[in-house]
Amino acid sequence: MDVILHIGAHRTGTTTFQDYMRSHRETLATRGIGFWGPYRTRRGLFSGLIPGAAAARHRDLCRRAEGRIRLHLARARADGVRSLVVSDENMIGCARANLRARTLYPAIGERMARFARAFDGHLTRVVISPRAQDLYWSSMIAYGVARGLPLPGGAALDHIARQTRGWRDVITDLACALPPQVDIQVMPFEMFTGRSDALLRLGAGLDAPADGGLRWLNRAPDLPTLRRRLHERGQDATCLPDGTGRWHPFDAAACAALREVYADDIMWLTAGADGLATLTEDRTGTRAGNTLPPGAMTQGYRTHDRQESHLAQPR
């Protein structure tokens, strides 16, 4: 049985993909494809695998977690699963930890090494979806504020804009943590957002059921929602800009700096990523040489967000 890990990152359509997999569970089962999502992985399956306060007190928690995962793998294999897709963006780190560190997944190497060991030779592929850093961090910050985190100050935003750790560094750490035979597929958010069937077919290499129409669930809260959340918590909402739509906490210079880092990341991936990963292209779309087309690079920006009629709204 092959195991494919879909690790996100956060704010790159993971909820949409997981909903797609659950919606087509029966069809996928007839094709020998199994699925583990957050409903399963966050209910104790991975508990103890990553060191924490509890692990410090009970050193055998990691071994227990590995045994638990292998037991579930054996059950899946007995049920006829030939390819198992595991999708949980928290495998590489939680959103709050990323916001506290103000950098991209600093512990991804240690975490993914533990998952590779837990899946005990079954792991064949890892799928990761980078996103333009200015929009990634804007979405992460809005997501955090809506869930109770404080509004970031100018110093925090400046730190994020000036840090040079990009997706190239994240993918390099990932490649170092995984066994050399594991294939890393990189699927940029701008090309595959809302297209879960393409993500499964091209990224995981599996026979994917067709999915009708674009969907984009769990989108970042807009400005009116953020103002309402702050007001409900008794906080001052006037520090947010007027208007509706996406909140852009970074100024023009910071956005330009973050976009430049992402452009370097994409250039590195297009050039072969030093043999560490494969940039998965959308061969059904319009291409311009070996680089991302301009349209794909702008998906997810303000104009793309306004296409409300094409995207499902979260409930």
Helices and strands as residue ranges (DSSP letters): E 2-6, H 14-23, H 25-30, E 33-36, H 38-40, I 41-45, H 53-57, H 61-78, E 83-87, G 89-92, H 95-101, H 108-118, E 123-128, H 133-146, H 154-162, H 167-177, E 183-186, H 189-192, H 196-198, I 199-203, H 223-232, H 252-270, G 273-275, E 278-279, H 294-298, H 302-305, G 308-310
